[in-house]
């Protein structure tokens, strides 16, 4: 009992850091909209903050796993929190010096932190909970806070821009950045003062072994699964990123007059993240009864149909419950296309777990290295949205719905992976020591 009590505060901090991953990552999308107008850059350049955040995963993904293995949970977590503080601090500074380049540097550094935190938080929560059902419960709790945080940051950003997106400044979202800095600072102090259980170092295993001619990339289903993770994160981030830009574009006036376009657009995009939370909760309930292959196949197919519907449907209005700035919470008319894209959140919610489960199945001793490669390919979350926004610009700044053909192609690949690519055809490779 005493041991559990002694870990209460670090458990709370880890859950907050779980939320911070989504908070800092999702802040990059609305920040891109602010930067677009503050610095007068095209859509694709406004997405460079998201790109910088995610491309850091490509650089840090594999080393993060090695760092965790070599230095342990506590030291890695302290480094991650410190880097996060520096990254968000530089982004905040960019609003003072009014420099687009300084903001991108901060986003890139913050991306290193998010990668490290993703590598640390899941296993650390499991260890603090003592493993088993309690550890899993803590991870699920962290995941719930992660989704709630992603929802909140989009809504809050919209509410903090009262004078229209064309007049938005980075300084308008300083309250969110100050909150992030405070949480990072508090987390550092708590972690530094708390003894964290670590895995014992096995000196025998640290002795160099004979080079193995096989590895994770020797398995076709893992290689295709790694591509699927790259594609998936691009889908997850790209759908709400472009959706919010479309709805709040002052030149298109998609939502019509009489509404706070920024607040409504942010609220609609936030509903996507909220539905991801709902989907994760449902997935956790049915996960023991439905195979990962079946689940991934169904959500990929439904997501594909919803996205095609959003592209091809006429722009008729439907009512959605949203925040409308000073008018408060209520029903507002939004295009049915937006509603269909929001529903995709239910589909993307369970994709990560399904892909990871299928891709590492049968890998045995190669699973840890596979996880590092997976983390590196999270960079798809920066590349696919960049491609979408480039398509918008190529069509004169109006091709928002046309850009979702990128998502359609990505979802077709996801469906292929679920039905065909996830089958292990390399069962002859030895996977035990």
Secondary structure, 3 states (H helix, E strand, C coil): CHHHHHCHHHHHHHHHHHHHHHHHHHHHHHHHHHHHHHCCCCHHHHCHHHHHHHHHHHHHHHHHHHHHHHHHHHHHHHHHHHHHHHHHHHHHHHHHHCCHHHHHHHHHHHHHHHHHHHHHHHHHHHHHCCCHHHHHHHHHHHHHHHHHHHHHHHHHHHHCCCCCHHHCCHHHHHHHHHHHHHHHHHHHHHHHHCCCCCCCCCCCCCCCCCCCCCCHHHCHHHHHHHHHHHHHHHHHHHHHHHHHHHHHCCCCCCCCCCCCHHHHHHHHHHHHHHHHHHHHHHHHHHCCCCCHHHHHHHHHHHHHHHHHHHHHCCCCEEEEEEECHHHCEEEEEEEHHHHHHHHHHHHHCCHHHHHHHHHHCCCHHHHHHHHHHHHHHHHHHHHHHHHHHHHHHHCCCCCCCHHHHHHHHHHHHHHHHHHHHCCCCCCCCCCCC
